[in-house]
Amino acid sequence: MTNKSIITECCKKGFKEKEIYGAYKIFFGTLVSESRLRIINLLRKKARNVSEIMQELKMDQTAVSHDLNRLKECGFVEVNSIGKFRYYNLDKKTIKPLMELIDKHMSGHCIHILRKRKRNKK
């Protein structure tokens, strides 16, 4: 069940409770993409422009731009223009602390699944 305050707030804006789950799917769907997760983790260190992201992650420009657009649209990243370059950085207020919480959860609850799978491959 979703948090009632989220439902109340969204209902005030004209959304039905069922529609709110669509927003959850968009949010978590953003995190499903390995390439977007790689960009998020890269931007946790410092802001970067598209060329720097392409070079460090060995991705092509189209894929990086597409992923950054989704991350920006969902509020995961912010964009600052400096001269002719646009620098992307992780939203420090919400997404950066969320990723730290996810890391903590994964290290305590999910990493054992990877270890188990690795042992089973041997």
N, C-alpha and C positions, 0 to 999 in steps of 0.2 A: 504494500500500500504506500502511496506517496505521502509525503509530509503534507498535513492538512493546510499549513500556511501557504505552501506553494499552490495547492488547489484553490484556496480562497482567493489568492492574488490573481491567478490566471483566470478564474471565473469572473472576477471584476473586469477583466480585460476582454471578456466575451468568449473565452475558450471553455470547452466542456472538459470534464475530468479525463475522458477517454482520449481527447486530443493531446493532453499533456504527455501521455506516453509516447506520442510521436516525437515530441521534443527530446525526451530521454533517448529514443532511438537515434536521433540525429546526433546528440551529444556523444553517446557511447560509440556510435558508428564512426565518428571522427577518430576515435582512439583505436579502432580496429585495424586501420591501415598501418603496416609496418613502416612505410616510407614517411608517413606523417609522424609516427612515433619517433623515428630517427631525427626528423627535423626538430620536433619538440625537445628531444634530449640535447641536440646540438645547441639550440637557442637557450637552454638552461644556463649555459656557460657565459654567453655574451651575444649581443645583437650581431646580425650578419645580413649581408645583401644576397641577392639571388646567386650571383657569381660565386661568392664564398661558399654558399650552401651546396651549389652544384659541385664545386671542386672538392670540398671536404667529404661529401657523401657519395661522390661519383655517380651523380644522377644527371639526367638531361634537363635542359631548361624548361621544356614543356611540363614534365612531371613535377618539377619543383614549383613552378608557377601555379599549376593546378592544385597541388597540396597546400601551398601557402594561401591560395584563395579560400579553400575550405576552412583552414585554420583561422583565417581572418574573419570570415563570415560567421563562424561559431564563437568568436571572441577569444580564441586561444592565443592569438598573436596580435601585436600592435605594430603599426608601421610609422616610421619617422623618416622624413626626407632630409638628407644632408647633401647639399650640392645636387649633383645629378643622380645620386644613388638613393635607393629606398632601403632602409634597414629594418629588419624584422626582429622583434624581441618578444619573448614570452610574457603574457600578462602576469605581472608580478603580484598582483593583489589576489587573484583567484587560482590561476592555472599552475603557477610555480609551487605554491603550498600544496595544491591538490596532488601534483606529481610526487612531491616528497612524501605525502601520506600514502599514495599508491605504492611507492618504492618500499616503504616500511611494511605495508600489508603484504606485498608480494614476497619479500624476504622472509617473512614469518609464516606465510600460509600457502604460497604458490610455488616457490622454488623447488620444494620437495617433489612436485610433479615432474619437473624437468629432470631432476636427479633420477627418479624412478624410471622414466622413459629412457634415459641414457644407459642405465644399468641393464634394462631389458633388451637394448640393441646389441649388447655384447654377447 
